[in-house]
Amino acid sequence: MIRDFNENDKDYIIDSHYKIYNKEYNYDLSFKEFISNSVNQYIKNANNLLENIWILDIDGCPKGSISIKRVNEDVAQLGLFLVDPSLRGTGLGKQLVQTAIDFCKEKNYKKVVLWTNSKLFAARRIYKNKGFQLIETRKQFLSNKELVEEQWELSL
């Protein structure tokens, strides 16, 4: 089931992102700080009519997340996308992304943007299959790694 975020999910989002990215990509604690800041900013400033975080909930246990935040009247940004490794390949990641896209359509956004990196092959495949286009790349040193960051965009 995909449900709306509640403040009890805060630690799950922060800890799961850090644990998975640290284990799979060797990201350092600065990534945990980045995720924590993102979640805390959402809690502090969210316009719940135009922004949301969803949780993939399996039998009462959070197993994934995705968010939409407002950039401006026409543009929303997708973020915090994560699916527990045990559930990868089940189609639940596609459902999370579609939930976010549907929300953006309902709220009359004209475009959805996101930032990811070139190593996140499964997520990138989902974005591409949902119609996102790669529009920019840049090298950055983040989370103790040199990454090729990518900006993707979907016109609605």
SERO-4910 file (N, C-alpha, C, O; in steps of 0.05 Angstrom, whole numbers):
BEGIN
 pado doro    nc1    nc2    nc3   cac1   cac2   cac3    cc1    cc2    cc3    oc1    oc2    oc3
  Met    A     17    -24      0      0      0      0     18     25      0     39     26     13
  Ile    A     10     44    -15     24     70    -15      6     90      1    -17     94     -5
  Arg    A     18    101     22      3    119     39     18    145     43     41    147     36
  Asp    A      4    165     53     16    191     59     35    189     82     32    172    100
  Phe    A     55    205     82     75    208    103     62    218    128     43    234    127
  Asn    A     72    209    151     66    222    176     93    225    191    113    213    183
  Glu    A     94    242    211    119    249    224    134    225    236    158    226    240
  Asn    A    119    203    241    132    179    251    149    166    230    166    149    236
  Asp    A    146    174    205    162    163    183    189    177    179    206    168    163
  Lys    A    193    199    193    217    215    189    242    198    192    259    198    175
  Asp    A    245    185    215    269    169    220    273    147    200    295    141    191
  Tyr    A    251    134    191    253    113    171    265    124    145    284    112    135
  Ile    A    255    147    136    265    158    110    295    164    113    310    157     95
  Ile    A    302    178    134    330    186    137    348    161    140    368    159    126
  Asp    A    341    143    158    358    120    164    360    101    141    381     90    135
  Ser    A    337     96    127    337     76    105    353     87     82    368     72     69
  His    A    351    112     75    367    124     54    397    121     60    412    112     44
  Tyr    A    404    129     84    432    127     91    443     98     91    463     93     79
  Lys    A    428     80    104    438     52    105    441     40     77    461     27     72
  Ile    A    421     44     60    422     31     34    444     44     17    459     30      4
  Tyr    A    445     71     16    465     84      0    493     80     10    513     79     -5
  Asn    A    496     78     37    522     72     48    531     44     41    554     39     33
  Lys    A    513     25     43    520     -3     37    525     -8      7    545    -21      0
  Glu    A    508      3    -10    510     -2    -38    529     16    -53    540      8    -74
  Tyr    A    533     41    -44    549     60    -59    571     73    -42    586     90    -52
  Asn    A    573     65    -16    593     75      2    591    105      6    611    119     10
  Tyr    A    566    115      7    562    144     13    568    148     43    564    131     60
  Asp    A    578    172     49    586    178     76    563    192     91    541    195     81
  Leu    A    569    201    116    548    213    132    537    239    121    516    248    130
  Ser    A    551    252    103    541    277     92    515    271     76    498    289     74
  Phe    A    512    247     66    487    240     52    464    238     71    442    247     66
  Lys    A    469    227     95    449    225    116    440    253    123    416    259    127
  Glu    A    459    272    126    453    299    132    436    312    110    417    327    116
  Phe    A    443    307     85    427    317     62    398    308     64    380    324     60
  Ile    A    394    282     68    367    271     70    353    282     94    329    289     92
  Ser    A    366    283    116    354    295    141    345    323    136    322    331    144
  Asn    A    361    339    123    354    367    118    330    368     99    312    385    103
  Ser    A    329    351     79    306    350     61    280    343     75    260    357     70
  Val    A    281    323     92    257    315    106    248    336    126    224    342    129
  Asn    A    267    347    140    261    368    160    250    393    147    232    406    158
  Gln    A    260    400    124    249    424    109    221    418    100    204    436    102
  Tyr    A    215    393     92    188    386     84    169    389    108    148    402    106
  Ile    A    177    378    131    160    380    155    155    409    163    133    416    170
  Lys    A    176    425    161    174    453    169    158    470    150    142    487    159
  Asn    A    161    465    124    151    484    104    130    474     85    120    489     68
  Ala    A    123    449     87    106    436     66     79    450     63     66    457     82
  Asn    A     73    454     38     46    462     30     31    436     23     33    426      1
  Asn    A     17    425     42      5    399     39    -15    397     16    -23    375      8
  Leu    A    -24    420      6    -42    419    -17    -26    414    -43    -37    403    -62
  Leu    A     -1    422    -43     15    421    -68     41    404    -66     55    401    -85
  Glu    A     45    393    -42     69    377    -37     62    352    -21     42    353     -6
  Asn    A     78    331    -23     72    307     -7     96    289     -7    113    290    -24
  Ile    A     96    272     13    114    249     14     96    225     18     77    225     34
  Trp    A    103    204      2     88    179      5    107    157     15    131    158     10
  Ile    A     95    138     29    110    116     41     98     90     29     74     86     28
  Leu    A    116     73     19    109     46     11    108     30     37    128     26     50
  Asp    A     84     21     44     78      8     69     71    -21     64     51    -27     50
  Ile    A     86    -40     74     81    -68     70     75    -80     98     93    -82    115
  Asp    A     50    -87    102     42   -100    127     50    -83    151     59    -93    172
  Gly    A     46    -56    149     52    -38    171     81    -30    174     87    -15    192
  Cys    A     98    -39    156    126    -32    156    133    -15    132    128    -22    110
  Pro    A    146      8    137    154     25    114    177     11     99    196      1    110
  Lys    A    174     11     72    193     -3     55    201     14     31    215      4     12
  Gly    A    194     39     30    201     57      8    189     84     12    172     88     29
  Ser    A    198    103     -5    187    130     -3    191    144    -30    206    136    -47
  Ile    A    176    166    -32    179    185    -55    166    211    -46    148    212    -29
  Ser    A    176    233    -57    165    259    -49    161    277    -74    174    273    -95
  Ile    A    144    296    -71    140    318    -90    141    344    -74    126    347    -54
  Lys    A    158    362    -82    158    389    -71    154    409    -93    162    405   -116
  Arg    A    142    431    -86    136    453   -105    161    469   -110    174    478    -91
  Val    A    168    472   -135    190    490   -143    178    518   -149    188    538   -139
  Asn    A    157    518   -165    142    543   -170    114    534   -180    107    511   -178
  Glu    A     99    553   -189     71    548   -196     68    525   -217     49    510   -216
  Asp    A     88    523   -235     86    504   -257    103    479   -253     99    459   -267
  Val    A    123    480   -235    143    459   -234    144    446   -206    144    460   -185
  Ala    A    144    419   -206    147    404   -181    173    388   -183    183    382   -205
  Gln    A    185    382   -160    209    366   -159    204    339   -145    194    339   -122
  Leu    A    211    318   -158    209    291   -147    235    285   -131    257    292   -140
  Gly    A    233    273   -108    256    266    -92    250    244    -72    228    233    -72
  Leu    A    270    237    -56    268    217    -35    258    190    -45    245    175    -30
  Phe    A    264    184    -70    254    159    -81    272    136    -72    297    136    -76
  Leu    A    260    116    -59    274     93    -49    255     70    -47    232     72    -39
  Val    A    265     46    -55    251     21    -51    270      2    -37    293     -1    -45
  Asp    A    261    -11    -16    277    -30     -1    288    -51    -20    273    -60    -38
  Pro    A    313    -58    -18    325    -77    -36    310   -103    -39    310   -116    -60
  Ser    A    296   -112    -18    281   -137    -18    257   -136    -37    246   -156    -44
  Leu    A    249   -111    -44    225   -108    -61    231    -98    -89    213    -93   -104
  Arg    A    256    -95    -95    264    -86   -122    256   -107   -143    257   -131   -138
  Gly    A    247    -97   -165    238   -115   -187    209   -124   -184    200   -140   -201
  Thr    A    195   -114   -164    167   -122   -160    147   -103   -174    123   -109   -174
  Gly    A    157    -81   -184    139    -61   -196    130    -39   -176    117    -20   -184
  Leu    A    137    -42   -151    129    -23   -131    142      4   -134    130     25   -128
  Gly    A    167      5   -144    180     30   -150    165     45   -172    162     69   -170
  Lys    A    157     31   -193    141     43   -214    115     55   -203    107     77   -211
  Gln    A    103     40   -184     78     50   -172     83     76   -156     67     94   -157
  Leu    A    105     77   -141    112    101   -126    115    125   -145    104    146   -140
  Val    A    130    121   -167    135    143   -186    109    151   -199    104    175   -202
  Gln    A     92    132   -206     66    139   -218     48    154   -198     34    172   -206
  Thr    A     49    147   -173     34    161   -152     42    191   -152     25    209   -150
  Ala    A     68    195   -153     78    223   -153     70    238   -178     62    261   -177
  Ile    A     72    225   -201     64    237   -227     35    244   -226     27    266   -234
  Asp    A     18    225   -217    -11    230   -217    -18    254   -199    -35    270   -205
  Phe    A     -4    256   -176     -8    278   -158     -2    305   -172    -16    324   -170
  Cys    A     21    305   -187     29    329   -201      8    337   -222      2    361   -226
  Lys    A     -3    318   -236    -24    323   -255    -49    335   -242    -60    354   -251
  Glu    A    -57    323   -219    -80    333   -204    -76    361   -195    -95    377   -194
  Lys    A    -52    369   -188    -46    395   -178    -39    415   -200    -31    438   -195
  Asn    A    -42    406   -225    -38    423   -249     -9    433   -253     -5    454   -265
  Tyr    A     10    418   -243     38    424   -250     41    419   -280     28    401   -291
  Lys    A     59    433   -292     64    429   -321     89    412   -326     93    401   -347
  Lys    A    106    410   -305    131    396   -308    140    385   -281    135    396   -260
  Val    A    153    361   -283    165    349   -259    195    346   -265    203    336   -286
  Val    A    212    355   -247    241    353   -250    251    335   -227    238    332   -206
  Leu    A    275    324   -231    288    309   -210    318    309   -215    327    312   -238
  Trp    A    333    304   -194    361    300   -196    367    272   -186    357    264   -166
  Thr    A    384    258   -201    393    232   -193    423    230   -201    435    250   -208
  Asn    A    434    206   -200    461    203   -210    463    179   -229    446    161   -228
  Ser    A    484    179   -244    487    160   -266    489    131   -256    485    112   -272
  Lys    A    496    126   -231    499     99   -221    472     86   -212    471     62   -207
  Leu    A    451    102   -211    425     91   -201    409     80   -225    389     92   -233
  Phe    A    419     58   -236    409     47   -261    379     40   -260    365     47   -278
  Ala    A    370     27   -238    342     19   -237    323     43   -236    303     44   -250
  Ala    A    330     63   -220    314     87   -218    313    102   -244    292    111   -253
  Arg    A    337    104   -257    338    118   -283    321    104   -304    308    117   -320
  Arg    A    320     77   -303    304     62   -322    274     68   -317    259     71   -336
  Ile    A    266     69   -292    238     76   -286    232    104   -296    211    108   -309
  Tyr    A    249    123   -291    244    151   -300    241    151   -330    222    164   -341
  Lys    A    259    138   -344    258    138   -373    232    125   -383    219    136   -401
  Asn    A    224    103   -371    200     89   -379    175    105   -373    154    101   -386
  Lys    A    176    124   -354    153    141   -348    153    166   -365    135    183   -362
  Gly    A    173    169   -382    173    192   -400    192    215   -393    193    235   -407
  Phe    A    207    212   -371    226    233   -364    248    233   -385    255    213   -397
  Gln    A    259    257   -390    281    261   -408    305    272   -393    302    289   -376
  Leu    A    328    262   -399    353    272   -387    359    299   -400    361    301   -425
  Ile    A    362    320   -384    367    346   -396    394    359   -388    403    378   -400
  Glu    A    406    349   -366    432    361   -358    448    340   -342    437    324   -327
  Thr    A    474    341   -345    492    326   -328    514    344   -318    521    364   -331
  Arg    A    525    337   -295    547    352   -283    562    334   -263    549    318   -250
  Lys    A    588    338   -262    604    323   -243    604    339   -217    608    363   -216
  Gln    A    599    324   -195    599    336   -168    614    317   -149    614    293   -154
  Phe    A    626    328   -129    637    312   -107    618    314    -84    616    334    -70
  Leu    A    603    292    -80    583    291    -59    584    265    -44    591    244    -56
  Ser    A    579    265    -19    578    240     -3    604    224     -5    604    200     -6
  Asn    A    626    239     -7    652    227     -9    657    212    -35    674    194    -36
  Lys    A    642    220    -56    645    206    -82    644    227   -104    631    248   -101
  Glu    A    658    222   -125    654    238   -149    630    225   -164    631    202   -172
  Leu    A    609    241   -168    585    231   -181    579    247   -206    586    270   -208
  Val    A    566    233   -225    555    247   -248    525    251   -241    509    232   -244
  Glu    A    519    275   -233    491    282   -227    476    287   -253    487    297   -273
  Glu    A    451    279   -253    434    282   -277    408    296   -269    395    289   -249
  Gln    A    400    315   -285    373    327   -282    355    315   -304    362    315   -327
  Trp    A    333    305   -295    312    294   -313    287    311   -311    282    324   -290
  Glu    A    271    311   -332    248    328   -333    225    313   -348    230    298   -367
  Leu    A    201    316   -338    177    305   -350    157    327   -354    149    341   -335
  Ser    A    149    331   -379    127    351   -385    101    336   -382     97    314   -391
  Leu    A     83    350   -368     56    337   -363     35    348   -382     12    339   -380
***
